[in-house]
Amino acid sequence: MRALARAIAIVAAGSLLIGVPVAVAPAATAAEPAGAVGSPAPLGPPTNLAVTSGNGSATVTFVAPTTDDTSPIINYEYSLDAGVLWTAFDPAVIGTSATISGLTNGKTYSIQLRAVTDAGPGEASAAVTAKPVAPKPPAPVVFTIGDKTITKYVKVKPGVALKIANVPAGGRVEVVGYKDPSIVIPARPTSKARVWTTDPLRPAVALWARVYDASGTLVDKVRFATERAENTFTAGVFPSSAQESYGIGVPLVVTFDRAITNKAAVEQAMIVTSDKELGEAGWFWAAPDKAVFRPRAYWPGHAVITLKADLTGVEGAAGWWGPKIERTFKTGAAISLNVNLRKHEMQYVVNGDVEKTFPISGGKAGWETPSGMMLITTHESPRRLVNPGDPNDPDSEKWDVKVDFAMRTTQDGVFIHSAPWNYSLGYANTSHGCINMTTSEAGWLFNNTDFATPVAVKGSAPRVSTAEYLSGYWNYTWQEWKRGSALFKDK
């Protein structure tokens, strides 16, 4: 009986052997609660999935499931068949974006993700759909000059811009000389998407137009050339001698043989350089056919000034193209004269320092010497000065006198000259407008000044006109001068 009792005890609790008494074992204890040591909580699904279809691919973004530090996510798996087959990403994905490639364009896919830790995969996400599509082929680049599309070598008239349509996003355009890469025609994007344009094309050049994509790969190109200009304008430059030296007040004057309508382009092409520090300087359009360049102060002494302008690519007026210009001139010593009519004296200034002071006599009442900037434009000795007077006024003043060491400063007859008859030098203004000096001092000044030595006069009410030959350009305020530039922009 004892053996039989032991056999019955091994029968599972609740089982029953018919006809045989069963001893029931004590009830089993409840299972350990989830999350207890040795039984990690299951990993939840990725959430908030969003998909972007690509060319044979789909990129899924998502919010990662929460996990503890002891079991981090080491990769993700994806399923395209409602969780039947799972594929791990290779290389592993541990961020919140994953791209599935190798898909068929035009086919719709149902995508699920699940995270993977060392303990295994977590729960599957909700499904999102994707339909990969092949990108549209880029539109071909189109080159147009005027109303003509060009696809192969052609010659075109100058002055018309090249337009390039369907330039790849992030790409660039270059238009350069066919054999001379130093020739560059600027090209820039327009307000219309993917359309670029050049500046007007210059005459007589062979060019390549090339289009590159954002990676720098050549997309398309075309070769073309422009015809010679039918009409060209000319330009005269003063001063033009590179041999003689000029005073530091000489203006640089460029006179064209016709009115310039595209002043900004012409001005921009005219480059002035100096081998000495020049300071602020600029162009001024004195007339439609005349541009003048001067510094704010005088030119530096003993300087070499060069003007270079390639106007062959500039349409200065409709249908008219310019020349190439290169001129050089030199300045002499930095000599200037300061005349004070109230003090009746003249200062001889070299490099900003007063070296000599002369007594002078200026114009009397009714004949005042004008204040402002003058330039010495002639040296004549002797010089005959004549004023026949007013034939209708017998009391009008008239004279006919020969003077030595005459230096013209205005075209209406103001000279610096010797006046041995004037006993008011240094004391009073008694001349008919000229600046009188002693013979010896006038002779010294005559030999120690240049053409265009500046003469700054002050102390009288009349003013030197801005229309005065050469020196008139110095009688604009600097603000007025800057406004005379075609490139001036008021702030």
LINTA-V278672 format. One record per residue. N is the residue number from 1. SS is DSSP state (a for helix, b for strand, c for the rest). D_CENTER is the distance of its C-alpha to the mean C-alpha in whole Angstrom. Layout:
n/ss/d_center
N/SS/D_CENTER
N/SS/D_CENTER
//
This chain:
n/ss/d_center
1/c/113
2/a/111
3/a/109
4/a/109
5/a/107
6/a/104
7/a/104
8/a/103
9/a/101
10/c/98
11/c/98
12/c/94
13/c/95
14/c/96
15/c/97
16/c/101
17/c/103
18/c/106
19/c/109
20/c/108
21/c/107
22/c/103
23/c/102
24/c/99
25/c/96
26/c/94
27/c/91
28/c/88
29/c/85
30/c/82
31/c/79
32/c/77
33/c/74
34/c/71
35/c/68
36/c/71
37/c/71
38/c/71
39/c/69
40/c/66
41/c/64
42/c/63
43/c/59
44/c/58
45/c/55
46/c/51
47/b/50
48/b/48
49/b/47
50/b/44
51/b/43
52/b/40
53/b/41
54/c/39
55/c/40
56/c/43
57/b/43
58/b/43
59/b/41
60/b/44
61/b/43
62/b/45
63/b/47
64/c/49
65/c/52
66/c/54
67/c/55
68/c/57
69/c/56
70/c/59
71/c/58
72/c/54
73/c/52
74/c/52
75/b/51
76/b/51
77/b/53
78/b/52
79/b/55
80/c/55
81/c/58
82/c/59
83/c/60
84/c/62
85/c/60
86/c/57
87/b/55
88/b/53
89/c/49
90/c/49
91/c/47
92/c/48
93/c/46
94/c/46
95/c/43
96/c/43
97/b/42
98/b/43
99/b/43
100/b/46
101/b/45
102/c/47
103/c/48
104/c/48
105/c/46
106/c/48
107/c/50
108/b/51
109/b/51
110/b/53
111/b/52
112/b/53
113/b/52
114/b/54
115/b/54
116/b/55
117/b/57
118/c/59
119/c/62
120/b/61
121/b/59
122/c/59
123/c/59
124/c/57
125/c/55
126/c/55
127/c/53
128/b/50
129/b/50
130/b/47
131/b/46
132/c/44
133/c/42
134/c/40
135/c/37
136/c/36
137/c/35
138/c/31
139/c/31
140/c/30
141/c/27
142/b/27
143/b/26
144/b/26
145/b/25
146/c/27
147/c/30
148/b/31
149/b/30
150/b/30
151/c/32
152/c/33
153/c/32
154/c/32
155/b/31
156/b/29
157/c/28
158/c/25
159/c/22
160/c/23
161/c/20
162/b/21
163/b/21
164/b/22
165/b/24
166/c/25
167/c/22
168/c/23
169/c/22
170/c/20
171/c/20
172/b/17
173/b/17
174/b/17
175/b/18
176/b/19
177/b/22
178/c/25
179/c/27
180/c/24
181/c/21
182/c/19
183/c/18
184/b/15
185/c/15
186/c/12
187/b/13
188/b/12
189/b/15
190/c/16
191/c/18
192/c/21
193/c/22
194/c/21
195/c/20
196/b/17
197/b/17
198/b/15
199/c/15
200/c/18
201/c/20
202/c/21
203/c/25
204/c/27
205/c/25
206/b/26
207/b/24
208/b/24
209/b/22
210/b/22
211/b/22
212/b/22
213/c/23
214/c/22
215/c/24
216/c/23
217/c/26
218/b/26
219/b/27
220/b/27
221/b/26
222/b/27
223/b/28
224/b/28
225/b/27
226/b/27
227/c/29
228/c/30
229/c/28
230/c/32
231/b/31
232/b/29
233/c/28
234/c/29
235/b/28
236/b/30
237/b/29
238/b/30
239/c/31
240/c/32
241/c/34
242/c/33
243/c/37
244/c/38
245/b/36
246/b/35
247/c/35
248/c/32
249/c/32
250/c/31
251/c/28
252/b/26
253/b/27
254/b/26
255/b/28
256/b/28
257/c/31
258/c/30
259/c/28
260/c/24
261/c/23
262/c/19
263/a/19
264/a/15
265/a/15
266/a/17
267/a/16
268/a/13
269/a/15
270/b/17
271/b/16
272/b/19
273/b/20
274/b/23
275/c/25
276/c/26
277/c/24
278/c/22
279/c/21
280/c/20
281/b/20
282/b/18
283/b/19
284/b/22
285/b/23
286/b/27
287/b/28
288/c/27
289/c/27
290/b/26
291/b/23
292/b/24
293/b/22
294/b/24
295/b/23
296/c/24
297/c/27
298/c/29
299/c/28
300/c/29
301/c/32
302/c/33
303/c/29
304/b/28
305/b/25
306/b/24
307/b/22
308/b/20
309/b/19
310/b/19
311/c/20
312/c/22
313/c/19
314/c/19
315/b/21
316/b/22
317/b/24
318/c/26
319/c/27
320/b/27
321/b/24
322/c/24
323/c/25
324/b/24
325/b/24
326/b/25
327/b/27
328/b/28
329/b/30
330/b/32
331/b/32
332/c/36
333/c/37
334/c/35
335/b/38
336/b/38
337/b/41
338/b/41
339/b/44
340/b/46
341/c/48
342/c/50
343/c/51
344/c/51
345/b/49
346/b/47
347/b/45
348/b/44
349/b/41
350/b/39
351/c/36
352/c/37
353/b/40
354/b/43
355/b/45
356/b/48
357/b/49
358/b/51
359/b/53
360/c/52
361/b/53
362/c/51
363/b/52
364/c/55
365/c/55
366/c/54
367/c/52
368/c/50
369/c/47
370/c/44
371/b/41
372/b/38
373/b/36
374/b/38
375/b/37
376/c/40
377/c/40
378/b/44
379/b/46
380/b/50
381/c/53
382/c/56
383/b/54
384/b/56
385/b/55
386/b/57
387/b/57
388/c/60
389/c/60
390/c/60
391/c/63
392/c/64
393/c/64
394/c/67
395/c/66
396/c/62
397/c/61
398/c/61
399/b/61
400/b/61
401/b/60
402/b/59
403/b/57
404/c/55
405/c/52
406/b/50
407/b/46
408/b/45
409/c/42
410/c/42
411/c/43
412/c/46
413/c/48
414/c/47
415/b/48
416/b/48
417/b/52
418/b/55
419/c/57
420/c/61
421/c/62
422/c/60
423/c/62
424/c/59
425/c/57
426/c/55
427/c/57
428/c/57
429/c/55
430/c/57
431/b/55
432/c/54
433/c/50
434/c/50
435/b/50
436/b/53
437/b/54
438/c/56
439/a/57
440/a/57
441/a/53
442/a/52
443/a/53
444/a/51
445/a/48
446/a/48
447/a/48
448/c/45
449/c/42
450/c/40
451/c/39
452/c/36
453/c/37
454/b/36
455/b/39
456/b/38
457/b/41
458/b/42
459/c/45
460/c/46
461/c/45
462/c/44
463/b/40
464/c/39
465/c/37
466/c/34
467/c/35
468/c/37
469/c/36
470/c/33
471/a/34
472/a/33
473/a/30
474/a/30
475/a/32
476/c/29
477/c/28
478/a/25
479/a/23
480/a/25
481/a/23
482/a/20
483/a/20
484/c/21
485/c/18
486/c/17
487/c/13
488/c/15
489/c/14
490/c/17
491/c/17
//
